[in-house]
Amino acid sequence: DGGRRRPFLVREPWVVEEIFTACYVLSAAPVEEKGSIVCLNTLFHVSDGVVGVHAAVSRGDTVACAHLSPKALSLALVSIAGIMTDLKELSTLSYLPARYDHHRCFLAVQAEVHSLVRKFTAELEAIEEAFSTSEVACSLVAITCALKRLAKPITEASVALRGDAPWPPVSGSAVPRAPRSPTGSIGPTLALYSR
């Protein structure tokens, strides 16, 4: 094999369990970083507010599952780490970008964000139960797709709250009326941030 070592094989159900565990940790409690890398578990860590995959896996040539190549495993986990980063951002929401930061507006956004995270966690439990009763050959691929669908409102809200979408600054003490999102995927207050 040209001197290359064979990848270390890990059990797919174990990988899936690590994914769910990390999601629950991020949605349930803030992660304290204090300028260092914090390990969520064997697969994921948090550094500078971003969830990453440990290097041994993310290099894409070291660790594999029986039904997934190292590259496929790495791509799936990196994709899920992106979802976890958005989840962490919302779970630890303590301020809004300065031009949006009106106290009553913040409280409304915060309440909506907490509702989004609670809903995500409840649906996470449902898909975890569904997958635990059925071991399919490519369950990790299926779970990646399911998590992407599940996390769409989380991702949209996270993008909006980063200020990537323009909307006019709040003037004076008036709280702007919030138009409802045409898709219904994020709530009325966060719809302000996505326009």
DRENPA-3360 file (N, C-alpha, C; in nm, 2 decimals, always signed):
BEGIN
1 = DGGRRRPF = +0.08/-0.12/+0.00/+0.00/+0.00/+0.00/+0.09/+0.13/+0.00 ~ +0.21/+0.12/-0.05/+0.29/+0.24/-0.06/+0.34/+0.29/+0.07 ~ +0.34/+0.20/+0.18/+0.38/+0.25/+0.31/+0.28/+0.32/+0.39 ~ +0.16/+0.34/+0.33/+0.05/+0.40/+0.41/-0.02/+0.30/+0.50 ~ -0.05/+0.35/+0.62/-0.12/+0.26/+0.72/-0.26/+0.25/+0.68 ~ -0.32/+0.14/+0.71/-0.47/+0.13/+0.70/-0.53/+0.22/+0.80 ~ -0.65/+0.28/+0.77/-0.72/+0.36/+0.87/-0.77/+0.28/+0.98 ~ -0.78/+0.34/+1.10/-0.83/+0.28/+1.22/-0.98/+0.27/+1.20;
9 = LVREPWVV = -1.04/+0.16/+1.21/-1.19/+0.14/+1.20/-1.26/+0.16/+1.33 ~ -1.37/+0.25/+1.32/-1.45/+0.27/+1.44/-1.59/+0.22/+1.41 ~ -1.66/+0.19/+1.51/-1.80/+0.14/+1.49/-1.89/+0.26/+1.47 ~ -1.98/+0.24/+1.36/-2.07/+0.35/+1.33/-2.16/+0.39/+1.44 ~ -2.23/+0.30/+1.51/-2.32/+0.33/+1.62/-2.25/+0.42/+1.72 ~ -2.12/+0.39/+1.75/-2.04/+0.48/+1.84/-2.03/+0.62/+1.79 ~ -2.00/+0.63/+1.66/-1.98/+0.77/+1.60/-2.12/+0.84/+1.62 ~ -2.23/+0.77/+1.59/-2.36/+0.84/+1.59/-2.39/+0.88/+1.74;
17 = EEIFTACY = -2.35/+0.80/+1.83/-2.37/+0.83/+1.98/-2.30/+0.96/+2.01 ~ -2.17/+0.97/+1.97/-2.09/+1.08/+1.99/-2.15/+1.21/+1.94 ~ -2.21/+1.20/+1.82/-2.27/+1.31/+1.75/-2.39/+1.36/+1.84 ~ -2.48/+1.27/+1.88/-2.59/+1.31/+1.96/-2.55/+1.37/+2.09 ~ -2.45/+1.31/+2.15/-2.40/+1.36/+2.28/-2.36/+1.50/+2.27 ~ -2.28/+1.53/+2.17/-2.22/+1.67/+2.15/-2.34/+1.77/+2.13 ~ -2.44/+1.73/+2.05/-2.55/+1.81/+2.02/-2.63/+1.85/+2.15 ~ -2.65/+1.75/+2.23/-2.72/+1.77/+2.36/-2.64/+1.86/+2.45;
25 = VLSAAPVE = -2.51/+1.84/+2.46/-2.42/+1.92/+2.54/-2.43/+2.07/+2.50 ~ -2.42/+2.09/+2.37/-2.43/+2.23/+2.32/-2.56/+2.30/+2.34 ~ -2.67/+2.22/+2.33/-2.80/+2.28/+2.35/-2.84/+2.30/+2.49 ~ -2.78/+2.22/+2.58/-2.82/+2.22/+2.72/-2.74/+2.32/+2.81 ~ -2.61/+2.34/+2.78/-2.53/+2.42/+2.87/-2.42/+2.50/+2.79 ~ -2.39/+2.62/+2.83/-2.29/+2.70/+2.76/-2.15/+2.62/+2.78 ~ -2.07/+2.63/+2.68/-1.94/+2.57/+2.68/-1.83/+2.68/+2.71 ~ -1.76/+2.67/+2.82/-1.66/+2.77/+2.86/-1.53/+2.74/+2.79;
33 = EKGSIVCL = -1.48/+2.84/+2.72/-1.36/+2.81/+2.64/-1.24/+2.87/+2.71 ~ -1.25/+3.00/+2.75/-1.14/+3.07/+2.82/-1.01/+3.06/+2.74 ~ -1.02/+3.08/+2.61/-0.90/+3.09/+2.53/-0.83/+2.96/+2.49 ~ -0.90/+2.85/+2.53/-0.83/+2.72/+2.50/-0.93/+2.63/+2.42 ~ -0.88/+2.51/+2.38/-0.96/+2.42/+2.31/-1.04/+2.33/+2.41 ~ -1.17/+2.33/+2.40/-1.25/+2.24/+2.49/-1.30/+2.12/+2.41 ~ -1.27/+2.00/+2.46/-1.32/+1.88/+2.40/-1.46/+1.85/+2.44 ~ -1.55/+1.83/+2.34/-1.68/+1.79/+2.37/-1.69/+1.64/+2.40;
41 = NTLFHVSD = -1.62/+1.57/+2.32/-1.60/+1.42/+2.34/-1.49/+1.38/+2.25 ~ -1.49/+1.25/+2.21/-1.37/+1.20/+2.14/-1.36/+1.25/+2.00 ~ -1.48/+1.30/+1.94/-1.48/+1.35/+1.80/-1.47/+1.50/+1.78 ~ -1.54/+1.57/+1.88/-1.55/+1.72/+1.85/-1.49/+1.80/+1.96 ~ -1.45/+1.92/+1.92/-1.39/+2.02/+2.02/-1.44/+2.16/+1.98 ~ -1.43/+2.25/+2.07/-1.47/+2.39/+2.05/-1.35/+2.48/+2.07 ~ -1.32/+2.56/+1.97/-1.21/+2.66/+1.98/-1.25/+2.79/+1.91 ~ -1.24/+2.90/+1.98/-1.28/+3.03/+1.92/-1.42/+3.03/+1.88;
49 = GVVGVHAA = -1.51/+2.97/+1.95/-1.65/+2.97/+1.92/-1.69/+2.87/+1.81 ~ -1.60/+2.80/+1.75/-1.63/+2.71/+1.64/-1.61/+2.57/+1.68 ~ -1.71/+2.49/+1.65/-1.70/+2.34/+1.67/-1.62/+2.28/+1.56 ~ -1.52/+2.20/+1.60/-1.43/+2.13/+1.50/-1.43/+1.99/+1.52 ~ -1.38/+1.91/+1.42/-1.36/+1.77/+1.44/-1.21/+1.75/+1.47 ~ -1.18/+1.66/+1.56/-1.04/+1.63/+1.60/-0.96/+1.59/+1.48 ~ -0.83/+1.63/+1.48/-0.75/+1.62/+1.36/-0.73/+1.48/+1.31 ~ -0.73/+1.38/+1.40/-0.71/+1.24/+1.35/-0.82/+1.20/+1.26;
57 = VSRGDTVA = -0.94/+1.26/+1.28/-1.06/+1.22/+1.19/-1.06/+1.32/+1.07 ~ -1.05/+1.45/+1.10/-1.07/+1.55/+0.99/-0.96/+1.54/+0.88 ~ -0.85/+1.48/+0.91/-0.74/+1.47/+0.80/-0.79/+1.38/+0.69 ~ -0.89/+1.29/+0.72/-0.95/+1.22/+0.61/-0.87/+1.10/+0.56 ~ -0.77/+1.05/+0.64/-0.70/+0.93/+0.59/-0.67/+0.84/+0.71 ~ -0.72/+0.87/+0.83/-0.67/+0.80/+0.95/-0.78/+0.71/+1.01 ~ -0.90/+0.76/+1.01/-1.01/+0.69/+1.08/-1.13/+0.67/+0.98 ~ -1.19/+0.55/+0.98/-1.30/+0.52/+0.89/-1.40/+0.43/+0.97;
65 = CAHLSPKA = -1.52/+0.42/+0.91/-1.62/+0.32/+0.96/-1.62/+0.21/+0.86 ~ -1.68/+0.10/+0.89/-1.68/-0.02/+0.80/-1.74/+0.01/+0.67 ~ -1.84/+0.10/+0.67/-1.92/+0.13/+0.55/-1.89/+0.27/+0.49 ~ -1.79/+0.34/+0.55/-1.76/+0.47/+0.51/-1.61/+0.49/+0.50 ~ -1.56/+0.54/+0.39/-1.42/+0.57/+0.37/-1.38/+0.68/+0.47 ~ -1.25/+0.70/+0.50/-1.20/+0.81/+0.59/-1.25/+0.94/+0.54 ~ -1.25/+0.96/+0.41/-1.29/+1.09/+0.35/-1.44/+1.12/+0.37 ~ -1.52/+1.01/+0.35/-1.67/+1.03/+0.37/-1.70/+1.05/+0.51;
73 = LSLALVSI = -1.63/+0.98/+0.60/-1.66/+1.00/+0.75/-1.62/+1.14/+0.79 ~ -1.51/+1.19/+0.74/-1.46/+1.32/+0.77/-1.56/+1.43/+0.72 ~ -1.60/+1.42/+0.60/-1.70/+1.51/+0.54/-1.83/+1.52/+0.62 ~ -1.88/+1.40/+0.66/-2.00/+1.39/+0.73/-1.99/+1.47/+0.87 ~ -1.88/+1.44/+0.94/-1.85/+1.50/+1.07/-1.83/+1.65/+1.06 ~ -1.75/+1.69/+0.96/-1.73/+1.84/+0.94/-1.86/+1.91/+0.92 ~ -1.95/+1.85/+0.83/-2.08/+1.91/+0.81/-2.16/+1.92/+0.93 ~ -2.16/+1.82/+1.02/-2.23/+1.82/+1.14/-2.17/+1.92/+1.24;
81 = AGIMTDLK = -2.04/+1.93/+1.24/-1.97/+2.03/+1.33/-2.02/+2.17/+1.29 ~ -2.05/+2.20/+1.16/-2.10/+2.33/+1.12/-2.24/+2.36/+1.19 ~ -2.32/+2.25/+1.19/-2.45/+2.27/+1.25/-2.43/+2.29/+1.40 ~ -2.34/+2.22/+1.46/-2.32/+2.24/+1.61/-2.26/+2.38/+1.64 ~ -2.19/+2.44/+1.55/-2.14/+2.57/+1.57/-2.25/+2.67/+1.57 ~ -2.35/+2.66/+1.48/-2.47/+2.74/+1.48/-2.55/+2.72/+1.61 ~ -2.56/+2.59/+1.65/-2.64/+2.56/+1.77/-2.57/+2.63/+1.89 ~ -2.44/+2.62/+1.90/-2.37/+2.68/+2.01/-2.39/+2.83/+2.01;
89 = ELSTLSYL = -2.38/+2.89/+1.90/-2.40/+3.04/+1.88/-2.53/+3.08/+1.94 ~ -2.64/+3.00/+1.91/-2.77/+3.04/+1.96/-2.79/+3.01/+2.11 ~ -2.73/+2.89/+2.15/-2.75/+2.85/+2.29/-2.68/+2.95/+2.39 ~ -2.58/+3.02/+2.34/-2.51/+3.11/+2.43/-2.53/+3.25/+2.40 ~ -2.64/+3.28/+2.33/-2.68/+3.42/+2.29/-2.68/+3.51/+2.41 ~ -2.60/+3.61/+2.41/-2.60/+3.71/+2.52/-2.60/+3.85/+2.47 ~ -2.59/+3.87/+2.34/-2.60/+4.01/+2.29/-2.64/+4.00/+2.14 ~ -2.68/+4.11/+2.08/-2.71/+4.12/+1.94/-2.60/+4.22/+1.88;
97 = PARYDHHR = -2.58/+4.22/+1.75/-2.49/+4.32/+1.70/-2.54/+4.46/+1.74 ~ -2.45/+4.55/+1.76/-2.49/+4.68/+1.82/-2.60/+4.75/+1.76 ~ -2.61/+4.75/+1.63/-2.71/+4.83/+1.56/-2.85/+4.77/+1.58 ~ -2.86/+4.64/+1.63/-2.99/+4.58/+1.65/-3.03/+4.58/+1.80 ~ -2.93/+4.62/+1.88/-2.94/+4.59/+2.03/-3.03/+4.68/+2.10 ~ -3.16/+4.66/+2.09/-3.26/+4.73/+2.18/-3.31/+4.63/+2.28 ~ -3.32/+4.67/+2.41/-3.34/+4.57/+2.51/-3.47/+4.49/+2.49 ~ -3.58/+4.55/+2.46/-3.70/+4.47/+2.44/-3.69/+4.38/+2.32;
105 = CFLAVQAE = -3.63/+4.43/+2.21/-3.61/+4.35/+2.09/-3.52/+4.23/+2.13 ~ -3.41/+4.25/+2.21/-3.32/+4.15/+2.24/-3.40/+4.04/+2.32 ~ -3.48/+4.08/+2.41/-3.56/+3.98/+2.49/-3.65/+3.90/+2.40 ~ -3.71/+3.96/+2.31/-3.80/+3.89/+2.21/-3.72/+3.79/+2.13 ~ -3.61/+3.83/+2.08/-3.52/+3.74/+2.00/-3.47/+3.63/+2.09 ~ -3.43/+3.66/+2.21/-3.38/+3.56/+2.30/-3.48/+3.45/+2.33 ~ -3.61/+3.49/+2.35/-3.71/+3.40/+2.38/-3.74/+3.31/+2.26 ~ -3.73/+3.37/+2.14/-3.75/+3.29/+2.02/-3.64/+3.19/+1.99;
113 = VHSLVRKF = -3.52/+3.24/+2.02/-3.40/+3.15/+2.00/-3.41/+3.03/+2.10 ~ -3.45/+3.06/+2.22/-3.46/+2.95/+2.32/-3.57/+2.85/+2.27 ~ -3.67/+2.90/+2.22/-3.78/+2.81/+2.17/-3.73/+2.73/+2.05 ~ -3.65/+2.79/+1.96/-3.59/+2.71/+1.85/-3.50/+2.60/+1.90 ~ -3.42/+2.63/+2.00/-3.32/+2.53/+2.05/-3.40/+2.42/+2.12 ~ -3.51/+2.45/+2.20/-3.59/+2.35/+2.26/-3.65/+2.26/+2.16 ~ -3.70/+2.32/+2.05/-3.77/+2.24/+1.95/-3.66/+2.15/+1.88 ~ -3.55/+2.20/+1.86/-3.44/+2.12/+1.79/-3.40/+2.00/+1.88;
121 = TAELEAIE = -3.39/+2.03/+2.01/-3.36/+1.92/+2.11/-3.46/+1.81/+2.11 ~ -3.59/+1.85/+2.11/-3.70/+1.75/+2.11/-3.70/+1.67/+1.99 ~ -3.68/+1.73/+1.87/-3.68/+1.66/+1.75/-3.55/+1.57/+1.74 ~ -3.44/+1.62/+1.80/-3.32/+1.54/+1.81/-3.34/+1.41/+1.88 ~ -3.42/+1.41/+1.99/-3.45/+1.29/+2.07/-3.53/+1.20/+1.98 ~ -3.62/+1.25/+1.90/-3.71/+1.17/+1.82/-3.63/+1.10/+1.71 ~ -3.53/+1.17/+1.65/-3.46/+1.10/+1.54/-3.35/+1.00/+1.61 ~ -3.31/+1.04/+1.73/-3.21/+0.94/+1.79/-3.29/+0.81/+1.82;
129 = EAFSTSEV = -3.41/+0.82/+1.87/-3.49/+0.70/+1.90/-3.51/+0.62/+1.78 ~ -3.55/+0.69/+1.67/-3.58/+0.62/+1.54/-3.45/+0.55/+1.49 ~ -3.34/+0.61/+1.50/-3.22/+0.55/+1.45/-3.16/+0.44/+1.54 ~ -3.19/+0.45/+1.67/-3.14/+0.35/+1.76/-3.21/+0.22/+1.75 ~ -3.33/+0.22/+1.69/-3.41/+0.10/+1.67/-3.38/+0.03/+1.54 ~ -3.30/+0.10/+1.45/-3.28/+0.04/+1.32/-3.13/+0.07/+1.28 ~ -3.05/-0.03/+1.27/-2.91/-0.01/+1.23/-2.90/-0.04/+1.08 ~ -2.89/+0.07/+1.01/-2.87/+0.06/+0.86/-2.72/+0.08/+0.83;
137 = ACSLVAIT = -2.68/+0.02/+0.72/-2.54/+0.02/+0.68/-2.48/+0.16/+0.68 ~ -2.56/+0.26/+0.62/-2.51/+0.40/+0.61/-2.59/+0.49/+0.70 ~ -2.61/+0.45/+0.83/-2.69/+0.53/+0.92/-2.62/+0.67/+0.94 ~ -2.49/+0.68/+0.94/-2.43/+0.81/+0.96/-2.46/+0.90/+0.85 ~ -2.47/+0.85/+0.73/-2.51/+0.94/+0.61/-2.65/+0.98/+0.63 ~ -2.74/+0.89/+0.67/-2.88/+0.92/+0.68/-2.90/+1.02/+0.80 ~ -2.82/+1.00/+0.91/-2.84/+1.10/+1.02/-2.78/+1.23/+0.98 ~ -2.68/+1.24/+0.90/-2.63/+1.37/+0.85/-2.74/+1.44/+0.78;
145 = CALKRLAK = -2.81/+1.37/+0.69/-2.91/+1.44/+0.61/-3.03/+1.48/+0.70 ~ -3.06/+1.39/+0.80/-3.17/+1.42/+0.89/-3.14/+1.55/+0.98 ~ -3.01/+1.55/+1.02/-2.97/+1.67/+1.10/-2.97/+1.80/+1.02 ~ -2.93/+1.79/+0.90/-2.93/+1.91/+0.81/-3.08/+1.96/+0.80 ~ -3.17/+1.87/+0.78/-3.31/+1.91/+0.77/-3.36/+1.97/+0.90 ~ -3.33/+1.90/+1.01/-3.37/+1.95/+1.14/-3.31/+2.08/+1.18 ~ -3.19/+2.11/+1.14/-3.12/+2.23/+1.18/-3.14/+2.35/+1.09 ~ -3.22/+2.33/+0.99/-3.23/+2.45/+0.89/-3.28/+2.57/+0.96;
153 = PITEASVA = -3.38/+2.57/+1.05/-3.42/+2.70/+1.12/-3.30/+2.75/+1.21 ~ -3.23/+2.66/+1.27/-3.11/+2.70/+1.36/-3.01/+2.77/+1.27 ~ -2.98/+2.71/+1.16/-2.88/+2.77/+1.07/-2.92/+2.91/+1.02 ~ -3.05/+2.92/+0.98/-3.10/+3.05/+0.93/-3.10/+3.15/+1.04 ~ -3.14/+3.12/+1.16/-3.14/+3.21/+1.27/-3.00/+3.26/+1.30 ~ -2.90/+3.16/+1.30/-2.76/+3.20/+1.33/-2.70/+3.29/+1.23 ~ -2.73/+3.27/+1.10/-2.68/+3.36/+0.99/-2.74/+3.50/+1.01 ~ -2.87/+3.50/+1.04/-2.94/+3.63/+1.06/-2.89/+3.71/+1.18;
161 = LRGDAPWP = -2.86/+3.64/+1.29/-2.82/+3.71/+1.41/-2.67/+3.75/+1.40 ~ -2.59/+3.69/+1.31/-2.46/+3.74/+1.29/-2.45/+3.87/+1.22 ~ -2.57/+3.91/+1.17/-2.58/+4.04/+1.10/-2.54/+4.03/+0.95 ~ -2.54/+3.91/+0.90/-2.51/+3.89/+0.76/-2.62/+3.94/+0.66 ~ -2.74/+3.95/+0.72/-2.86/+4.00/+0.64/-2.89/+4.14/+0.68 ~ -2.90/+4.23/+0.58/-2.93/+4.37/+0.62/-3.07/+4.39/+0.67 ~ -3.08/+4.48/+0.77/-3.21/+4.54/+0.80/-3.19/+4.67/+0.87 ~ -3.28/+4.76/+0.86/-3.25/+4.90/+0.92/-3.23/+4.90/+1.07;
169 = PVSGSAVP = -3.14/+4.98/+1.12/-3.12/+4.99/+1.26/-3.24/+5.04/+1.34 ~ -3.25/+5.00/+1.46/-3.36/+5.04/+1.55/-3.34/+5.19/+1.59 ~ -3.44/+5.28/+1.58/-3.42/+5.41/+1.62/-3.50/+5.44/+1.74 ~ -3.44/+5.52/+1.83/-3.51/+5.56/+1.95/-3.55/+5.44/+2.03 ~ -3.67/+5.44/+2.09/-3.71/+5.33/+2.18/-3.81/+5.24/+2.12 ~ -3.84/+5.27/+1.99/-3.95/+5.19/+1.93/-3.90/+5.05/+1.89 ~ -3.99/+4.96/+1.92/-3.96/+4.82/+1.88/-4.02/+4.80/+1.75 ~ -3.95/+4.76/+1.64/-4.01/+4.75/+1.51/-4.10/+4.63/+1.51;
177 = RAPRSPTG = -4.21/+4.65/+1.42/-4.30/+4.54/+1.40/-4.22/+4.43/+1.32 ~ -4.24/+4.31/+1.35/-4.17/+4.20/+1.28/-4.26/+4.13/+1.18 ~ -4.22/+4.14/+1.05/-4.30/+4.07/+0.95/-4.27/+3.92/+0.97 ~ -4.37/+3.84/+0.94/-4.36/+3.69/+0.95/-4.27/+3.64/+0.83 ~ -4.19/+3.54/+0.86/-4.11/+3.48/+0.75/-4.20/+3.41/+0.65 ~ -4.18/+3.44/+0.52/-4.27/+3.38/+0.42/-4.26/+3.22/+0.42 ~ -4.15/+3.17/+0.47/-4.13/+3.03/+0.47/-4.18/+2.97/+0.60 ~ -4.19/+3.05/+0.70/-4.24/+3.00/+0.83/-4.13/+2.93/+0.91;
185 = SIGPTLAL = -4.01/+2.92/+0.85/-3.90/+2.84/+0.91/-3.84/+2.91/+1.03 ~ -3.84/+3.04/+1.03/-3.79/+3.11/+1.15/-3.91/+3.20/+1.19 ~ -3.91/+3.24/+1.32/-4.02/+3.31/+1.37/-4.03/+3.46/+1.33 ~ -4.13/+3.53/+1.38/-4.15/+3.67/+1.34/-4.04/+3.76/+1.38 ~ -3.98/+3.75/+1.50/-3.88/+3.84/+1.54/-3.75/+3.82/+1.46 ~ -3.71/+3.69/+1.45/-3.59/+3.66/+1.37/-3.60/+3.69/+1.22 ~ -3.73/+3.70/+1.17/-3.75/+3.73/+1.03/-3.70/+3.87/+1.00 ~ -3.70/+3.96/+1.10/-3.64/+4.09/+1.09/-3.50/+4.08/+1.04;
193 = YSR = -3.42/+3.99/+1.10/-3.28/+3.98/+1.08/-3.25/+3.91/+0.95 ~ -3.34/+3.84/+0.89/-3.31/+3.77/+0.77/-3.35/+3.84/+0.64 ~ -3.40/+3.97/+0.66/-3.44/+4.04/+0.54/-3.34/+4.14/+0.50;
% end
